Amino acid sequence: MNPHISEQFDLELAQVRDRFMEMGGLVEVLVRDAATALVNHNAELAAQVRERDAGVNRLEIEIDDLCVHTIARRQPAALDLRTLISMMKASTDLERIGDEAGRIAKMAQALAVLEYPADQYADFRALAELAETNVARSLDAFARQDVDGALAVIASDEAIDAGYNAILRDRSTRMRTAGDDIDRAMNVIWAARALERIGDHAKNISEYLVFLVKGEDVRHLDKGRTRS
């Protein structure tokens, strides 16, 4: 690749990275605001989350277009090609995280009309913190090309699964013993399920980072088979 073409390719790659990190930053805010709206019964903030999800969708389309056109024009190989492919795949997961934030916001709107619970959504708040942390850590690992950080996110996804299962068991018990709490319990379960899926998408983004740096697909490997 001659110097001029190489310089143009570097500019295009930087543009893709900038859009990807912009999308990641927006998604982080949406997840945080959706969870905040639920635990605070803030229907106005929930509505704003649902409106802002359109910006995530726009950025996913823009990233896809940039990647496809760059691959077609430059025909990159090895690490450069893996970078573009990984960002295309990861942007799809970011878009789905935005969708899940919108689902949490929808549940927040439904819960806002109910009396505030005595437990103040303590278990949901703890699960939301885990999910928000993993989204942020996966994006940080991607930005730094930090395989160790990505592997830590992959490993910690089990804690999010456990948190969701605990909420599911607790709310199922409440519905059996307190029939008047069914609406609240179901909305919390659905919102917690969205957090569990957000954790899955953060894990996926971390797996794409491992693929980017090491050229190794770790999506279906047993634990311990990948080393930094």
C-alpha positions in Angstrom: 0.0 0.0 0.0 1.5 3.3 -1.1 1.9 6.1 1.5 -1.1 8.1 0.3 -3.5 5.1 0.3 -2.2 4.0 3.7 -2.8 7.5 5.1 -6.4 7.5 3.7 -7.0 4.1 5.2 -5.8 5.2 8.6 -8.2 8.1 8.4 -11.1 5.9 7.5 -10.2 3.4 10.3 -10.0 6.3 12.8 -13.4 7.5 11.7 -14.9 4.1 12.3 -13.3 3.9 15.7 -14.6 7.4 16.6 -18.2 6.5 15.6 -17.9 3.2 17.5 -16.8 4.9 20.7 -19.5 7.6 20.3 -22.0 4.8 20.0 -20.6 3.1 23.1 -20.7 6.3 25.1 -24.4 6.9 24.2 -25.3 3.3 25.1 -23.6 3.6 28.5 -25.7 6.7 29.2 -28.9 4.9 28.1 -28.4 1.9 30.3 -27.6 4.1 33.3 -30.5 6.4 32.8 -33.0 3.5 32.2 -32.0 1.8 35.4 -32.1 5.2 37.3 -35.6 5.8 35.8 -36.9 2.5 37.1 -35.5 2.7 40.7 -36.6 6.4 41.0 -40.0 6.0 39.4 -39.0 8.7 36.9 -41.4 8.3 33.9 -40.0 11.4 32.2 -36.4 10.1 32.2 -37.7 6.8 31.0 -39.4 8.5 28.1 -36.2 10.3 27.2 -34.3 7.0 27.1 -36.8 5.5 24.6 -36.5 8.6 22.4 -32.7 8.6 22.4 -32.4 5.0 21.3 -32.9 6.3 17.7 -29.4 7.8 17.9 -27.9 4.4 18.7 -29.7 2.9 15.6 -28.4 5.7 13.4 -24.8 5.2 14.5 -25.0 1.4 13.9 -26.0 2.0 10.3 -23.3 4.6 9.9 -20.6 2.2 11.3 -21.8 -0.6 9.0 -21.6 1.6 6.0 -18.2 2.9 6.8 -16.8 -0.6 7.4 -18.3 -2.1 4.3 -17.0 0.8 2.1 -13.6 0.7 3.7 -13.3 -3.0 3.2 -14.4 -2.7 -0.5 -12.1 0.1 -1.3 -9.0 -0.9 0.7 -9.2 -4.7 0.8 -7.4 -4.8 4.2 -5.8 -7.9 5.6 -4.9 -9.5 8.9 -5.3 -7.1 11.9 -6.9 -4.3 9.9 -9.6 -6.6 8.6 -10.2 -8.1 12.0 -10.6 -4.6 13.4 -13.3 -3.6 10.9 -15.1 -6.9 11.3 -14.9 -6.8 15.1 -16.3 -3.2 15.2 -19.2 -4.1 12.9 -20.1 -7.1 15.1 -19.7 -5.1 18.3 -21.8 -2.3 17.0 -24.6 -4.7 16.5 -24.3 -5.7 20.2 -24.3 -2.0 21.2 -27.5 -1.5 19.2 -29.1 -4.4 21.1 -27.9 -3.0 24.4 -29.7 0.2 23.4 -32.9 -1.8 22.7 -32.6 -3.5 26.1 -32.3 -0.1 27.8 -35.4 0.9 26.0 -37.2 -2.2 27.4 -36.1 -1.2 30.9 -37.4 2.3 30.3 -40.7 0.8 29.2 -40.9 -1.2 32.5 -39.9 2.0 34.4 -42.9 3.8 32.9 -45.2 1.0 34.0 -43.7 1.0 37.5 -43.8 4.7 38.0 -47.6 4.7 38.6 -47.2 2.2 41.5 -46.4 2.8 45.1 -42.7 2.9 45.8 -41.6 -0.5 47.3 -40.1 -0.9 50.8 -37.0 -2.6 49.4 -36.3 0.3 47.1 -35.4 -2.2 44.3 -32.2 -3.0 46.1 -31.5 -6.3 44.2 -32.3 -4.6 40.9 -30.0 -1.7 41.6 -27.2 -4.1 42.4 -27.8 -6.0 39.2 -27.9 -2.8 37.2 -24.6 -1.7 38.6 -23.0 -5.0 37.5 -24.4 -4.7 34.0 -23.4 -1.0 33.7 -19.9 -1.9 34.9 -19.5 -4.7 32.4 -20.6 -2.5 29.5 -18.1 0.2 30.5 -15.3 -2.3 31.0 -16.0 -4.0 27.7 -15.8 -0.7 25.8 -12.6 0.3 27.7 -11.0 -3.0 26.8 -12.0 -2.4 23.2 -10.5 1.1 23.2 -7.3 -0.1 24.8 -7.1 -3.5 23.0 -6.8 -4.9 26.5 -7.3 -8.7 26.3 -6.9 -9.2 30.0 -9.7 -6.7 30.6 -11.9 -8.4 28.0 -11.3 -11.8 29.6 -12.3 -10.3 33.0 -15.6 -9.1 31.5 -16.3 -12.5 30.0 -15.6 -14.2 33.4 -17.7 -11.8 35.4 -20.8 -12.3 33.3 -21.7 -15.3 35.5 -22.4 -12.8 38.4 -25.0 -11.0 36.2 -26.6 -14.3 35.4 -26.7 -15.2 39.1 -28.2 -11.8 40.0 -30.9 -12.2 37.4 -31.8 -15.7 38.6 -32.0 -14.5 42.2 -34.4 -11.7 41.2 -36.5 -14.3 39.2 -36.7 -16.6 42.2 -37.6 -13.8 44.6 -40.3 -12.2 42.5 -41.8 -15.6 41.6 -42.1 -16.3 45.4 -43.7 -12.9 45.9 -46.3 -13.5 43.2 -47.3 -16.8 44.9 -47.6 -15.2 48.3 -48.8 -11.7 47.5 -51.2 -11.6 44.6 -51.5 -7.8 44.7 -47.8 -7.5 43.8 -48.0 -9.3 40.5 -47.7 -6.2 38.2 -44.6 -4.9 40.0 -43.0 -8.3 40.2 -43.5 -9.0 36.5 -42.1 -5.6 35.4 -39.1 -6.0 37.6 -38.5 -9.5 36.2 -38.7 -8.2 32.6 -36.3 -5.3 33.4 -33.9 -7.7 35.2 -34.0 -10.0 32.1 -33.0 -7.0 30.0 -30.1 -6.4 32.3 -29.0 -10.0 31.9 -29.1 -9.6 28.1 -27.1 -6.4 28.4 -24.5 -8.4 30.3 -24.5 -11.0 27.4 -23.9 -8.3 24.8 -21.1 -6.8 26.9 -19.5 -10.3 27.0 -19.9 -10.5 23.2 -18.1 -7.2 22.7 -15.2 -8.5 24.9 -15.1 -11.7 22.8 -14.8 -9.7 19.6 -11.9 -7.8 21.2 -10.1 -11.1 21.9 -10.7 -12.0 18.2 -9.4 -8.6 17.1 -6.1 -8.8 19.0 -5.4 -12.5 19.0 -7.3 -13.8 15.9 -8.9 -16.4 18.2 -12.7 -17.0 18.3 -13.5 -17.6 22.0 -17.2 -17.5 21.8 -17.8 -21.2 22.4 -14.7 -22.2 24.3 -14.7 -23.7 27.7 -13.4 -21.5 30.5 -9.6 -21.6 30.8 -8.9 -22.4 27.2 -8.0 -18.8 26.3 -4.9 -17.1 27.8 -3.8 -13.6 27.5 
